[in-house]
C-alpha cells in the first residue's frame, strides 16, 4: 500500500514506523524539507521525504498527522490531491480545561471532510499518547489494543482497518463519520482523567459481559433474586 503522511511530528513518526515495518511504501510530507528528510531517514526502509502535496498525491491512504488548528487549512490546500482517497484524521481538538475545542460545532474529522469534500475521511488513532503507538505491538494484559474507527466509505474503512492491524492492534467499528465527535470527546474525557486527575480511565468501563448489567443467571443475579 502507498501511504502519504502529512506532518513530521510524533504521531507521524509513531504510526509510520509500523507501516514501514509492514512493508508499505511511505512518503513523509512536511513544509520543512529538513524535517521530512530527518524523519524518513530515521524510519528507513521504504520511507521517503516529500512535500505535503507530493505525499498527498503519492498515497492511496493519507494520514493527516497535523495539529487540529492546521488540519482543515492543509486539507483545503491539498483538496485536489486528496480526491477519492482515504484520509485518516488522528487529531485531538482538546483545549484548556481538557474541553473539546469543537464544542457547539462539527468535529475535527468533519472539518477535514468539509475542507476536502472529495476525500473519504476516517477518524482513528486518536485515543492514545504517541508513545503507546510506538509500542511494537501495543498489547496490554495479553490483549491487542482496540482502535475505534469512524467513517462512511467502506473501501476507505477497509484500508484503515488493515493499517490498524499492521500496527498490531484490532480495529473496532465506531460507526459513521458523524460519530467522530464522540471519539474526540472521549479523548478529551480520558486525557482529563489521566492528566488532570491521575485516574485510571480504563477502570470506568465494566467488562463486556456486564455492559448491559449482570445476567439474571449469574452470581450477582442469583444474589439479587434471593434478597
C-alpha positions in Angstrom: 0.0 0.0 0.0 1.2 3.5 -0.7 0.8 5.8 2.3 1.2 9.6 2.4 1.9 11.2 5.7 1.1 14.8 6.2 3.3 16.0 9.1 6.7 15.2 10.6 5.8 15.2 14.3 5.4 12.5 17.0 2.2 10.8 15.6 3.7 10.7 12.1 6.8 9.1 13.5 5.0 6.6 15.7 2.4 5.3 13.1 4.6 5.4 10.0 7.1 3.2 11.8 4.6 0.4 12.0 3.6 0.8 8.3 7.2 0.8 7.1 7.9 -2.4 9.1 4.8 -3.9 7.5 6.3 -3.3 4.0 4.2 -0.4 2.9 5.6 2.5 0.8 5.5 5.6 2.9 6.1 9.3 1.8 6.7 11.7 4.7 5.4 15.1 3.7 6.2 18.4 5.5 6.6 22.1 4.9 10.0 21.8 6.4 12.0 19.7 3.9 14.8 19.1 6.5 12.3 17.6 9.0 10.8 15.3 6.3 14.3 14.1 5.4 15.3 13.5 9.0 12.1 11.5 9.8 12.2 9.4 6.6 15.9 8.6 7.3 15.1 7.6 10.8 12.2 5.4 9.7 14.4 3.8 7.0 13.0 1.1 4.7 10.6 2.4 2.1 10.2 5.8 3.7 11.0 8.8 1.6 10.8 12.5 2.1 8.3 14.7 0.2 6.4 17.9 0.2 2.9 18.0 1.6 1.4 17.9 -1.8 3.7 15.2 -3.1 2.9 13.0 -0.1 -0.9 13.5 -0.7 -0.5 12.7 -4.3 1.6 9.6 -3.6 -0.7 7.9 -1.0 -3.6 5.6 -1.6 -4.2 6.4 2.0 -3.2 9.7 3.6 -2.6 10.3 7.3 -3.2 13.8 8.5 -0.8 13.9 11.5 -1.4 17.6 11.9 -2.3 19.9 14.8 -6.1 20.5 14.9 -5.6 24.2 14.1 -3.7 23.4 10.9 -5.7 20.4 9.6 -8.5 21.9 7.7 -6.3 24.5 6.1 -3.9 21.9 4.8 -6.7 19.7 3.6 -8.2 22.7 1.7 -4.9 23.5 0.2 -4.5 19.8 -1.0 -8.1 19.0 -1.8 -7.4 18.1 -5.4 -4.6 15.7 -4.4 -6.8 14.1 -1.8 -9.7 13.4 -4.2 -11.1 9.9 -3.8 -8.5 8.9 -1.1 -8.9 7.6 2.4 -7.8 10.5 4.7 -7.1 9.5 8.3 -7.7 12.1 11.0 -5.9 11.3 14.3 -6.1 14.8 15.8 -7.4 15.6 19.2 -9.0 19.1 19.4 -8.6 19.4 23.2 -8.1 22.8 24.8 -7.8 24.4 28.2 -9.6 22.5 31.0 -9.5 19.4 28.8 -12.5 20.6 26.9 -13.1 19.9 23.2 -12.2 22.9 21.0 -15.1 21.9 18.7 -17.9 22.4 21.3 -21.0 23.5 19.5 -19.6 22.8 16.1 -18.6 20.0 13.8 -15.9 17.5 14.8 -12.3 17.9 13.6 -12.8 14.9 11.2 -15.9 16.5 9.7 -13.9 19.7 9.4 -11.4 17.9 7.2 -14.2 16.4 5.2 -15.7 19.8 4.6 -12.3 21.2 3.6 -11.6 18.3 1.2 -15.0 17.1 0.1 -13.7 14.6 -2.4 -11.7 12.7 0.3 -13.1 9.8 2.4 -12.2 10.9 5.9 -11.8 8.3 8.6 -11.3 9.0 12.3 -8.8 6.7 14.0 -5.7 6.5 16.2 -6.7 9.5 18.4 -7.3 7.8 21.8 -3.7 7.1 22.9 -0.4 9.0 23.5 2.1 8.7 20.7 4.4 6.6 22.9 1.6 3.9 23.0 1.7 3.8 19.2 5.4 3.4 19.4 5.0 0.1 21.2 5.6 -2.9 18.9 2.9 -4.1 19.3 0.6 -2.2 21.8 -0.6 -5.2 23.8 -1.9 -5.0 27.4 -2.6 -8.0 29.6 -2.3 -10.2 26.6 -4.9 -8.2 24.5 -4.0 -6.1 21.5 -5.1 -2.5 21.8 -8.6 -1.9 20.3 -8.8 1.1 17.9 -12.2 2.6 17.2 -12.6 3.7 13.6 -15.3 6.0 12.3 -16.1 6.7 8.6 -18.7 6.4 5.8 -16.8 4.9 2.9 -16.5 1.1 3.0 -13.3 0.8 0.8 -11.6 3.5 2.9 -12.6 1.8 6.1 -11.2 -1.5 4.9 -7.8 0.1 4.1 -7.7 1.8 7.5 -8.7 -1.4 9.3 -5.7 -3.1 7.6 -3.4 -0.3 8.8 -4.7 -0.7 12.3 -3.8 -4.5 12.2 -0.4 -3.6 10.7 0.2 -1.6 13.9 -0.5 -4.8 15.9 -4.0 -3.5 17.0 -7.6 -4.6 16.5 -10.0 -2.3 14.6 -13.4 -1.7 16.1 -16.2 -0.2 14.0 -17.2 3.1 15.6 -20.0 3.9 13.1 -20.1 6.7 10.5 -18.2 9.9 10.4 -21.0 11.7 12.3 -19.8 9.7 15.4 -16.2 11.0 15.1 -17.1 13.8 17.5 -17.8 11.1 20.1 -14.3 9.8 19.7 -12.9 13.3 20.1 -15.0 13.9 23.2 -13.8 10.5 24.6 -10.2 11.6 24.1 -10.9 14.8 26.0 -12.5 12.9 28.9 -9.7 10.4 29.0 -6.9 13.0 28.9 -8.7 14.9 31.7 -8.9 11.8 33.8 -5.3 10.7 33.1 -3.6 14.0 33.3 -5.9 16.1 35.4 -7.0 13.6 38.0 -4.4 10.8 37.8 -7.3 8.4 37.4 -7.3 5.1 35.6 -9.7 5.9 32.7 -9.9 2.2 31.7 -11.4 1.3 35.0 -14.6 3.4 34.3 -16.0 0.7 32.0 -17.2 -2.7 33.2 -16.2 -5.9 31.3 -18.3 -6.5 28.2 -20.3 -9.3 29.9 -21.6 -6.6 32.3 -22.2 -3.8 29.9 -26.0 -4.3 30.0 -26.0 -5.2 33.7 -25.4 -8.5 35.5 -27.0 -11.5 33.9 -30.0 -12.9 35.8 -28.5 -16.4 36.0 -25.1 -15.1 37.1 -23.8 -14.9 40.7 -25.0 -11.3 41.0 -28.4 -12.1 39.5 -28.8 -15.0 41.9 -27.9 -12.8 44.8 -30.3 -10.1 43.6 -33.2 -12.6 43.3 -32.5 -14.2 46.6 -32.9 -11.0 48.6 
